[in-house]
């Protein structure tokens, strides 16, 4: 019994020595939070295309608004990640650290997304003239489009030799409606109107200039570089996201926009008429892959792809294959077959991912990074 007791006590001491010291970690975090200008920055970065995020994590002052303001979940994801790609033109990932926007509050963004009001409308709504800050056009009875759908802020921080962090710059995304949805009668049917691209761009540039002016009026943003991107949203029925179409970078202290840069990025649905018209060779590769998959299951016809282009060059192809399996060995065999097709059918210079799903959820994942000689394959256990 004594030997057993000593053995148990040894195990306790061993586990105590190996276990993480959560108390010590918490004390460090609290000390960091209390020190003005201090922050915890992850030591490692998983890729040069991503920013390291300042810790402790500070949620955006306007958190949750993107979901309510944009039409699809595809736009929601791309609006955030696309703005980070644009920010890299000004704020390099090796010198700057990412933090969600802290300066534009939720109420501020809500008020900016409103329409501008006439004097009579202000009186009818009981709104003070100084609060008439909407960036969308006045409704004069003709029901002009709501151009600005959402505003997103991202902050980019720098660190000095002593470990103090400070705001190094700000990126602002302006999501613009390519389709305007409206009702002429309360609770009536929803109508839609396509917004001409040239009109969307003109309105976006005008709104961006006004947003820049207002940002410069904020004490903390008066003297930092600001990048503003214009995002062209997709309709509610789209299965691919919209994309940023242009951006501007304004030096610290400057309150005027002198130049806009085109962003040559776009998503295509494979197969689609647009893909056939603009990228026939890439679509042919996909259709050959699709045909091979369907030869494995002759009665199956559900392969779709989302292709991302930058500068007219295919960068990423995400493929979804929804299918019903009747056993795990069948899923394994099919996954092995598809992995081989990925290596054979698509050029080496693009990233390809394939998600195989069923009514039970994800079945397998195949990822082939650009120039890799073998794919990564994972089969989910049921």
Secondary structure as UniProt FT lines:
FT   HELIX           2..18
FT   HELIX           22..34
FT   TURN            36..37
FT   STRAND          40..41
FT   TURN            48..49
FT   STRAND          53..55
FT   TURN            61..64
FT   HELIX           65..69
FT   HELIX           73..87
FT   TURN            88..90
FT   TURN            93..95
FT   STRAND          97..100
FT   HELIX           106..113
FT   HELIX           119..125
FT   HELIX           129..131
FT   STRAND          148..159
FT   TURN            161..162
FT   STRAND          164..176
FT   STRAND          179..182
FT   TURN            186..187
FT   STRAND          191..194
FT   HELIX           197..216
FT   HELIX           219..221
FT   TURN            222..223
FT   STRAND          225..232
FT   TURN            236..237
FT   STRAND          243..250
FT   TURN            252..253
FT   STRAND          261..262
FT   STRAND          265..270
FT   HELIX           273..278
FT   HELIX           280..296
FT   TURN            298..299
FT   STRAND          303..310
FT   TURN            311..312
FT   STRAND          313..322
FT   HELIX           328..345
FT   TURN            348..349
FT   STRAND          351..358
FT   TURN            359..360
FT   STRAND          361..368
FT   TURN            370..371
FT   STRAND          376..379
//
